[in-house]
Amino acid sequence: MKPQNKFQREVVELSKTLPFITEEQKQWAYTNMFRHAAVRLKSGKTTCLECGASWQSDNSLLSDTICGTECPHCKAQLEILQSRRTKFSEVKYLCIVTTHKGFQVMRFFYVEQQEQVGKKVFYFVKEVIQHWLSPQGKLATFKLLQPMGYWRDRWTWTSELELRKNDVSNDIVPHAIYPNIQTIKEVKRNGFKKSFHNLTPLEMFQSILTNNKAETLLKTKQKNLLYYFVRKSLYKLDSYWNSIRIATKNGYIVKDASMWCDYIDLLNYFGKDVHSAKYICPLNLKKEHDRLVLKKAARIAKEQFELKKQRAIENEKRFKELKSKFFGIEFTDGLIKVRVLESVLEFAEEGTAMHHCVFSNEYYLKENSLILSATINGKRIETIEISLETLRVMQSRGVCNNNTEYHNQIIELVNQNTNLIKQRMAS
């Protein structure tokens, strides 16, 4: 892609002068991003996957669990793998956050570890993406080509880092960020203090450079609200801003942004004063949120039953116009099955069974989100909301908005299959 403006032409020239990744940075990645192991057979023969050396271990130390040892040859601290495999391979991404000529630069490196019994470990490192931000938050992205399809870990190694179209899929979530973080003065001025609060470096820097409300959230330590609105949409922040200001003024830190925003929506529904600390700063947010959810459900059931039925019929048509392209999407990891909810009735059943507000707050009419249900053997486990703007999980809630033991597994499964949603959006 040819540069289209002065900003792009400038960063294209500057990108040519960036230094290569250093040996020190590579070594940090090798040491801190990967597990270091030895393979032990039942006979007691142990082989270090770092240096390739082998030795005979005391059979009394054998165990079915992972335990540690030190290689007597290279002195590496190793995990013990009880395995007959001879080859292992793993890919991770390193992000180096740096500056160059007044620009904020985020460099992403593909790092592959290849291990084979009897051989020294081999690492392959290649820079695959660069994000350049101006002090005003303008973005330019350089990237290697990828094969057709949505394969995060497949790259065309013969291609060059070239200016590409900005796309949400370019923002890789790194496995590790090199600890020597360098930032431009504008990023420091806007409140960044080395912590990304679960956001990617690009999300953090671009939000605080382009949105003064995001900057304020960071400076006032409202990190959960910052994360929520960056992932959901910073444009939605305006409708909650006055309540956030009052909560912050009263020293109230929101610890669950999604639930708190739903709670503010419920206060608005019941005509409560969302500018009063009495209401917007509850001591027990979950208790008050759940109470209002039940109260709203009871009011709807008692006073608007017929109207609700008619409105649901009307909403069904609108819902299908918004989301029918995603109908039929489902995936599984063998235990957990995740599927898109495909009717307003399914939203009602999901909200009733899970005792949360996915139906009462009309999530089926939200244009920029998609709702999925995770089940095990037909039993509902958690309800997932995905932002259609960022393709990231906004929230995943079990019964009464609690997380289940499968919470992280569900989010990982959804993240691995967002390509299915992206394909439908492109069709």
HUWO-V134500 format. One record per residue. N is the residue number from 1. SS is DSSP state (helix for helix, strand for strand, loop for the rest). Layout:
n->N ss->SS
n->N ss->SS
This chain:
n->1 ss->loop
n->2 ss->loop
n->3 ss->loop
n->4 ss->loop
n->5 ss->loop
n->6 ss->helix
n->7 ss->helix
n->8 ss->helix
n->9 ss->helix
n->10 ss->helix
n->11 ss->helix
n->12 ss->helix
n->13 ss->helix
n->14 ss->helix
n->15 ss->helix
n->16 ss->loop
n->17 ss->loop
n->18 ss->loop
n->19 ss->loop
n->20 ss->loop
n->21 ss->loop
n->22 ss->loop
n->23 ss->helix
n->24 ss->helix
n->25 ss->helix
n->26 ss->helix
n->27 ss->helix
n->28 ss->helix
n->29 ss->helix
n->30 ss->helix
n->31 ss->helix
n->32 ss->helix
n->33 ss->helix
n->34 ss->loop
n->35 ss->loop
n->36 ss->loop
n->37 ss->strand
n->38 ss->strand
n->39 ss->strand
n->40 ss->strand
n->41 ss->loop
n->42 ss->loop
n->43 ss->loop
n->44 ss->loop
n->45 ss->strand
n->46 ss->strand
n->47 ss->strand
n->48 ss->strand
n->49 ss->loop
n->50 ss->loop
n->51 ss->loop
n->52 ss->loop
n->53 ss->loop
n->54 ss->strand
n->55 ss->strand
n->56 ss->strand
n->57 ss->loop
n->58 ss->loop
n->59 ss->helix
n->60 ss->helix
n->61 ss->helix
n->62 ss->loop
n->63 ss->loop
n->64 ss->loop
n->65 ss->loop
n->66 ss->loop
n->67 ss->loop
n->68 ss->strand
n->69 ss->strand
n->70 ss->strand
n->71 ss->loop
n->72 ss->loop
n->73 ss->loop
n->74 ss->loop
n->75 ss->loop
n->76 ss->loop
n->77 ss->strand
n->78 ss->strand
n->79 ss->strand
n->80 ss->strand
n->81 ss->strand
n->82 ss->strand
n->83 ss->loop
n->84 ss->loop
n->85 ss->loop
n->86 ss->loop
n->87 ss->strand
n->88 ss->strand
n->89 ss->strand
n->90 ss->strand
n->91 ss->strand
n->92 ss->strand
n->93 ss->strand
n->94 ss->strand
n->95 ss->strand
n->96 ss->strand
n->97 ss->strand
n->98 ss->strand
n->99 ss->strand
n->100 ss->strand
n->101 ss->loop
n->102 ss->loop
n->103 ss->strand
n->104 ss->strand
n->105 ss->strand
n->106 ss->strand
n->107 ss->strand
n->108 ss->strand
n->109 ss->strand
n->110 ss->strand
n->111 ss->strand
n->112 ss->strand
n->113 ss->strand
n->114 ss->strand
n->115 ss->strand
n->116 ss->strand
n->117 ss->loop
n->118 ss->loop
n->119 ss->loop
n->120 ss->loop
n->121 ss->loop
n->122 ss->strand
n->123 ss->strand
n->124 ss->strand
n->125 ss->strand
n->126 ss->strand
n->127 ss->strand
n->128 ss->strand
n->129 ss->strand
n->130 ss->strand
n->131 ss->strand
n->132 ss->strand
n->133 ss->strand
n->134 ss->loop
n->135 ss->loop
n->136 ss->loop
n->137 ss->loop
n->138 ss->loop
n->139 ss->strand
n->140 ss->strand
n->141 ss->strand
n->142 ss->strand
n->143 ss->strand
n->144 ss->loop
n->145 ss->loop
n->146 ss->loop
n->147 ss->loop
n->148 ss->loop
n->149 ss->loop
n->150 ss->loop
n->151 ss->loop
n->152 ss->loop
n->153 ss->loop
n->154 ss->loop
n->155 ss->loop
n->156 ss->loop
n->157 ss->loop
n->158 ss->loop
n->159 ss->loop
n->160 ss->loop
n->161 ss->loop
n->162 ss->strand
n->163 ss->strand
n->164 ss->strand
n->165 ss->loop
n->166 ss->loop
n->167 ss->loop
n->168 ss->helix
n->169 ss->helix
n->170 ss->helix
n->171 ss->loop
n->172 ss->loop
n->173 ss->loop
n->174 ss->loop
n->175 ss->loop
n->176 ss->strand
n->177 ss->strand
n->178 ss->loop
n->179 ss->loop
n->180 ss->loop
n->181 ss->loop
n->182 ss->loop
n->183 ss->loop
n->184 ss->loop
n->185 ss->helix
n->186 ss->helix
n->187 ss->helix
n->188 ss->helix
n->189 ss->helix
n->190 ss->loop
n->191 ss->loop
n->192 ss->loop
n->193 ss->loop
n->194 ss->loop
n->195 ss->loop
n->196 ss->loop
n->197 ss->loop
n->198 ss->loop
n->199 ss->loop
n->200 ss->loop
n->201 ss->helix
n->202 ss->helix
n->203 ss->helix
n->204 ss->helix
n->205 ss->helix
n->206 ss->helix
n->207 ss->helix
n->208 ss->helix
n->209 ss->helix
n->210 ss->helix
n->211 ss->loop
n->212 ss->helix
n->213 ss->helix
n->214 ss->helix
n->215 ss->helix
n->216 ss->helix
n->217 ss->helix
n->218 ss->helix
n->219 ss->helix
n->220 ss->loop
n->221 ss->loop
n->222 ss->loop
n->223 ss->helix
n->224 ss->helix
n->225 ss->helix
n->226 ss->helix
n->227 ss->helix
n->228 ss->helix
n->229 ss->helix
n->230 ss->helix
n->231 ss->helix
n->232 ss->helix
n->233 ss->loop
n->234 ss->helix
n->235 ss->helix
n->236 ss->helix
n->237 ss->helix
n->238 ss->helix
n->239 ss->helix
n->240 ss->helix
n->241 ss->helix
n->242 ss->helix
n->243 ss->helix
n->244 ss->helix
n->245 ss->helix
n->246 ss->helix
n->247 ss->helix
n->248 ss->helix
n->249 ss->helix
n->250 ss->loop
n->251 ss->loop
n->252 ss->loop
n->253 ss->loop
n->254 ss->loop
n->255 ss->loop
n->256 ss->loop
n->257 ss->helix
n->258 ss->helix
n->259 ss->helix
n->260 ss->helix
n->261 ss->helix
n->262 ss->helix
n->263 ss->helix
n->264 ss->helix
n->265 ss->helix
n->266 ss->helix
n->267 ss->helix
n->268 ss->helix
n->269 ss->helix
n->270 ss->loop
n->271 ss->loop
n->272 ss->loop
n->273 ss->loop
n->274 ss->loop
n->275 ss->loop
n->276 ss->loop
n->277 ss->helix
n->278 ss->helix
n->279 ss->helix
n->280 ss->helix
n->281 ss->loop
n->282 ss->loop
n->283 ss->loop
n->284 ss->loop
n->285 ss->helix
n->286 ss->helix
n->287 ss->helix
n->288 ss->helix
n->289 ss->helix
n->290 ss->helix
n->291 ss->helix
n->292 ss->helix
n->293 ss->helix
n->294 ss->helix
n->295 ss->helix
n->296 ss->helix
n->297 ss->helix
n->298 ss->helix
n->299 ss->helix
n->300 ss->helix
n->301 ss->helix
n->302 ss->helix
n->303 ss->helix
n->304 ss->loop
n->305 ss->helix
n->306 ss->helix
n->307 ss->helix
n->308 ss->helix
n->309 ss->helix
n->310 ss->helix
n->311 ss->helix
n->312 ss->helix
n->313 ss->helix
n->314 ss->helix
n->315 ss->helix
n->316 ss->helix
n->317 ss->helix
n->318 ss->helix
n->319 ss->helix
n->320 ss->helix
n->321 ss->helix
n->322 ss->helix
n->323 ss->helix
n->324 ss->helix
n->325 ss->helix
n->326 ss->helix
n->327 ss->loop
n->328 ss->loop
n->329 ss->loop
n->330 ss->strand
n->331 ss->strand
n->332 ss->strand
n->333 ss->loop
n->334 ss->loop
n->335 ss->loop
n->336 ss->loop
n->337 ss->strand
n->338 ss->strand
n->339 ss->strand
n->340 ss->strand
n->341 ss->loop
n->342 ss->loop
n->343 ss->loop
n->344 ss->helix
n->345 ss->helix
n->346 ss->helix
n->347 ss->helix
n->348 ss->helix
n->349 ss->helix
n->350 ss->helix
n->351 ss->helix
n->352 ss->helix
n->353 ss->helix
n->354 ss->helix
n->355 ss->loop
n->356 ss->loop
n->357 ss->loop
n->358 ss->loop
n->359 ss->loop
n->360 ss->loop
n->361 ss->loop
n->362 ss->loop
n->363 ss->helix
n->364 ss->helix
n->365 ss->helix
n->366 ss->loop
n->367 ss->loop
n->368 ss->loop
n->369 ss->strand
n->370 ss->strand
n->371 ss->strand
n->372 ss->strand
n->373 ss->strand
n->374 ss->strand
n->375 ss->strand
n->376 ss->strand
n->377 ss->loop
n->378 ss->loop
n->379 ss->strand
n->380 ss->strand
n->381 ss->strand
n->382 ss->strand
n->383 ss->strand
n->384 ss->strand
n->385 ss->strand
n->386 ss->strand
n->387 ss->strand
n->388 ss->loop
n->389 ss->loop
n->390 ss->loop
n->391 ss->loop
n->392 ss->loop
n->393 ss->strand
n->394 ss->strand
n->395 ss->strand
n->396 ss->strand
n->397 ss->strand
n->398 ss->loop
n->399 ss->helix
n->400 ss->helix
n->401 ss->helix
n->402 ss->loop
n->403 ss->loop
n->404 ss->loop
n->405 ss->loop
n->406 ss->loop
n->407 ss->helix
n->408 ss->helix
n->409 ss->helix
n->410 ss->helix
n->411 ss->helix
n->412 ss->helix
n->413 ss->helix
n->414 ss->helix
n->415 ss->helix
n->416 ss->helix
n->417 ss->loop
n->418 ss->helix
n->419 ss->helix
n->420 ss->helix
n->421 ss->helix
n->422 ss->helix
n->423 ss->helix
n->424 ss->helix
n->425 ss->helix
n->426 ss->helix
n->427 ss->loop
